């Protein structure tokens, strides 16, 4: 318990410098009550589980819990016991194994590089577009005519005007249909030759 009650600021001085310990001016639960986050020496299992739940709830409401989790995972030798960033030692081991599988053995360096690039992007000043481009963009919006919204029959009711318009379109389509588009007629049956008024042909013996 004595080692666990030491403040996080004292441990941060011996930690991996690539991921800094998150500092805040606001009061944090771990500084107000460090003993709350130690549960290994509690003999009763039910009481131990209640203490873990209380510590996790306290961490969840902390303003630096995300940065604390990174620092905790990057310094396993200093966070072997207790609740850190709403995680137990077993949960932290699982998270570290996942980071190794995804980013490699030097996952701490990879995470530090990502954080550094993100800070540079956030610190980069936002350059507004030139005045000429702003004027051209505004003129383009003013000169482009507003297009009417397309007719959507499944959303709009069928008004008498729309019904008359549909009928005119249908009549126009039927009037412009060419003869080639008419269905072919059925072929007429062959006619027999006319034999009326002719003498019958003689029969052969």
Protein Blocks (a to p, Z undefined) as FASTA:
>chain_A
ZZmmpcfklmmmmmcfklccdddfbdcfklmmmmlmpcklpmblklmmmmmmmmmmmmmm
pcklmmmmmmmmmmmmlmmgcjeehiafklmmmmmmmmmmmnojklmlmmmmmmmmmmmm
mmpccddddfklmmmmmmmmmmpccddddddfklpccdfklmmmmmmmmmmmmmmpcfkl
pccddddddddddfehiacddddZZ
